[in-house]
Amino acid sequence: MQEKVLLMQQPLSQMAEVQAQIQSFDAIKIAPNPITTPQAQAVDFTQVITNTLNNVDQQGRDASAKMTAVDTGQSDDLVGAMVASQKASLAFSAMVQVRNKLMTAYDDVMKMPV
């Protein structure tokens, strides 16, 4: 009988440990509903596009500077220059794709009957 009680104590103690761990966790915070919650700050579309264009341009300039430094022998970081070049290329390609989508959306809106 005493062996059965000991066998029951182990799972009960494990369950108590798990329950203590669960209670120590913070509650999961869910984002507020954007429809019912007023916006704290409006987003300026022009500013977002301008910042993105400037960021892509800066990445291209940085990649070009690193490639020039490797070409002239001022730097031996060929891997860093190639990675920067690929990042700039990818950023430019993504920007062109976004522009194409925006132009398609603009064309679709302009073709809508009034």
C-alpha positions as a printed Julia matrix, in Angstrom:
114×3 Matrix{Float64}:
   0.0    0.0     0.0
   2.81   2.34    0.89
   4.46   1.64   -2.51
   1.26   2.75   -4.29
   1.25   5.98   -2.33
   4.88   6.63   -3.28
   4.1    5.89   -6.93
   1.28   8.46   -6.8
   3.45  11.1    -5.16
   5.86  11.39   -8.08
   3.26  12.31  -10.76
   1.52  14.65   -8.31
   4.77  16.47   -7.58
   5.5   16.76  -11.32
   2.04  18.19  -11.91
   2.59  20.73   -9.12
   5.92  21.78  -10.72
   4.27  22.24  -14.13
   1.44  24.23  -12.59
   3.95  26.49  -10.8
   5.8   27.06  -14.1
   2.56  27.92  -15.9
   1.59  30.43  -13.24
   5.0   32.1   -13.46
   4.56  32.9   -17.19
   3.39  36.35  -18.19
   0.07  36.62  -19.93
   0.21  36.74  -23.72
  -0.43  40.25  -24.92
  -2.65  40.5   -27.96
  -2.38  43.49  -30.27
  -5.35  45.84  -30.16
  -7.87  45.76  -32.97
  -6.79  48.46  -35.44
 -10.38  49.07  -36.53
 -11.73  49.89  -33.07
  -8.56  51.44  -31.61
  -7.83  54.99  -32.75
  -4.53  55.41  -34.55
  -1.89  57.14  -32.49
  -0.07  58.52  -35.47
  -0.89  58.77  -39.16
   1.55  57.3   -41.65
   2.72  59.6   -44.42
   2.93  57.53  -47.61
   5.24  60.04  -49.29
   7.66  59.93  -46.38
   7.69  56.11  -46.34
   8.47  55.97  -50.07
  11.13  58.67  -49.76
  12.82  56.88  -46.86
  12.77  53.6   -48.77
  14.26  55.17  -51.9
  16.98  56.85  -49.83
  17.74  53.56  -48.06
  18.05  51.65  -51.35
  20.23  54.42  -52.8
  22.48  54.39  -49.72
  22.89  50.62  -49.94
  23.96  50.99  -53.57
  26.45  53.73  -52.69
  27.9   51.65  -49.82
  28.28  48.62  -52.09
  29.93  50.73  -54.76
  32.35  52.21  -52.24
  33.28  48.77  -50.92
  33.8   47.41  -54.44
  35.97  50.43  -55.31
  38.02  49.91  -52.16
  38.61  46.27  -53.09
  39.45  47.18  -56.7
  41.99  49.82  -55.68
  43.57  47.61  -53.04
  42.53  49.73  -50.07
  40.57  46.82  -48.64
  40.87  43.05  -48.83
  37.28  42.39  -47.72
  36.06  40.86  -50.96
  33.35  38.83  -49.23
  31.96  41.91  -47.49
  31.96  43.82  -50.77
  30.16  41.0   -52.57
  27.57  40.66  -49.8
  26.95  44.42  -49.84
  26.6   44.28  -53.63
  24.07  41.45  -53.43
  22.1   43.24  -50.71
  21.96  46.39  -52.82
  20.9   44.38  -55.87
  18.17  42.6   -53.92
  16.91  45.86  -52.41
  16.78  47.47  -55.85
  14.94  44.5   -57.34
  12.4   44.56  -54.52
  11.91  48.3   -54.99
  11.29  47.81  -58.72
   8.74  45.07  -57.99
   6.9   47.33  -55.54
   6.9   50.12  -58.14
   5.48  47.74  -60.73
   2.71  46.66  -58.36
   1.87  50.27  -57.53
   1.72  51.18  -61.21
  -0.53  48.2   -61.94
  -2.83  49.2   -59.08
  -2.9   52.79  -60.35
  -3.79  51.61  -63.87
  -6.55  49.4   -62.47
  -8.03  52.3   -60.5
  -7.87  54.6   -63.53
  -9.7   52.02  -65.67
 -12.58  51.72  -63.21
 -15.85  53.16  -64.45
 -17.12  56.09  -62.45
